[in-house]
Amino acid sequence: MNASKLLIINLNINLRVLKCCEVLKCLTCKITRKPVTRMKIHIVPYNPEWRNMYDKEVARLRQILGNEIADIQHIGSTSVAQLAAKPIIDIMLGLRDFGRADTVVVPAMQAAGFVYIDKWNDVLPLRRFFVKEDKKGTRLAHIHTVGIDNREWWDRHIQFRDYLRTHPETRKAYETLKHHLAQREWKDGSEYADAKTEFIRKVEKLAKEREV
């Protein structure tokens, strides 16, 4: 049995465990009656237009930052054909000199209308995170900005994306996981992302082993 099939079997087991945990959490909430504000994650079918949206954002980012940019990549689920996803374009932007992130990049991005979110800077000090929103406040794009020499971050995201593009069974398993998680309510997007971490790390390991 190959590694991808083992991954899918483990996913099915984990989904059953998650379902049991959801029942327990529901019972606990009813007993304690604590009011909790939660959010839903909306997963939609793959949209070929996501590629065009990415291309438009890349052109705009190059206008804003010019030679500060060493490379830009489309990452996340919207970068994988036939994969259902949240309709938010994830972009990884590699800077030539991350030392200029706070003095040059952040002010330029804010002036161009991007929302700078710094609350995770202590946890991820080598990343700067920006969000593009429409007039209603709906998120359209996430810009993950790192130094081009931050190879651990850079390679990990590219390898994960490329593995999903070339392994349909794993892509389908990931989609199944996301649809299942989308049925739940979450404190925020980070809590939802954390619920996917175990699966993602296993795929990253498979992808890295393939590269060797």
Secondary structure, DSSP 8 states (H G I E B T S, - for coil): --HHHHHHHHHHHHHHHHHHHHHHHHHHHHHH------EE---B---THHHHHHHHHHHHHHHHHGGGEEEEEEESGGGSTT--B-S-EEEEEEES-GGGIIIIIHHHHHHTT-EEE-TTTTTSTTEEEEEEE-TT--EEEEEEEEETT-HHHHHHHHHHHHHHHH-HHHHHHHHHHHHHHHTSEESSHHHHHHHHHHHHHHHHHHHHHHH-
